[in-house]
Amino acid sequence: MNMLGSRLEGCRWLDLCSGSGIMGCEALLHGAAAVVAVERDAKTAAVCSENLSIAVESAPQPCGFEVIRQDLASCLRRGWTPQGFDLVYIDPPYASGLLTNALTLLSEGTWLNQDALVICEHPADASIEPPQGWTIKDRRRYGISGLLLLNPPERHLGGTGSMPPRTDPAA
């Protein structure tokens, strides 16, 4: 979380394949305004909800959360109409092959705000390349895990707190 610094303050955090919700909890405890966690397993989603509830009570600011119990692809395909997200954390099961599909679906929807940062966790020894249009901001390695930090394709600008895309260069 230290690498995200002030980006966490007041952000909207999307936690895909959230598991127990630990990353969403950390985001709330570091100043996120809202967390939406997506987890397909019912028991794990219940644990995630309980953990996020505890984090909300301990957070330094008013904040909220929502847990969506659905598989990643179905959730991303349905789209998102509320405010977009500033930070997205994707931690799919390492051998699942979900990461590239998740990035493609994120870029096709209204999930991301203009200056969004997408953090992808993966095995450190894997060579992960994002789909076309995504910009690699950084790569990090922590033991057996790696993090790939990405900016989304520019055509997906919008969401609350973002400047709308300019269609008229003279405007």
C-alpha positions, 0 to 999 in steps of 0.5 A: 500500500505504501507505493500507492501513497496519496492515491488511496485517500478518497479513492474507489477501490475495485477488488477482483477475485477478492478472497478474504478481502484483505486488500480491500481492508487495507485500502479502507484502512489507508483512506479509500472511500469505497471498496467493491469486492468481487468473489465467486465462492459463497463462503469466501464472500461471506468472510470477505464481507465480515472482514470489510465490515470490521475494516469500515469500523476501524477506518480513519474516515467514513467509508463503505463497501459492497461484496458481489458474489459472482464469477469475475467474467460474468460480473465484468460483462454486466457492466458498471453504472455507478461511479467508476474506480480509481484503483483496481486490484486483480488477484486471480488464481495463478493458473486460471488464465483470468488475468488477460480476460479481466483486463479486456473486460475492464477496458470494454466497460465503464469500470475505470475512471480517467486516471485509474491504476490497475494492479495485477498480482501474478506469479513472480516467474510468469511473464505477463503482458497486458492486452493491446492499449494498456500501458505498463507503469511499473513491475514489482516482485515480492518473493513468489508474487509479482505485481504489474501496475497498468494504466488502461487504454485512453479510450476509457476515460470517465467516471466521477472525479475524472475529466470527460474525454475531449472530442473537440480539440478546440474546446 
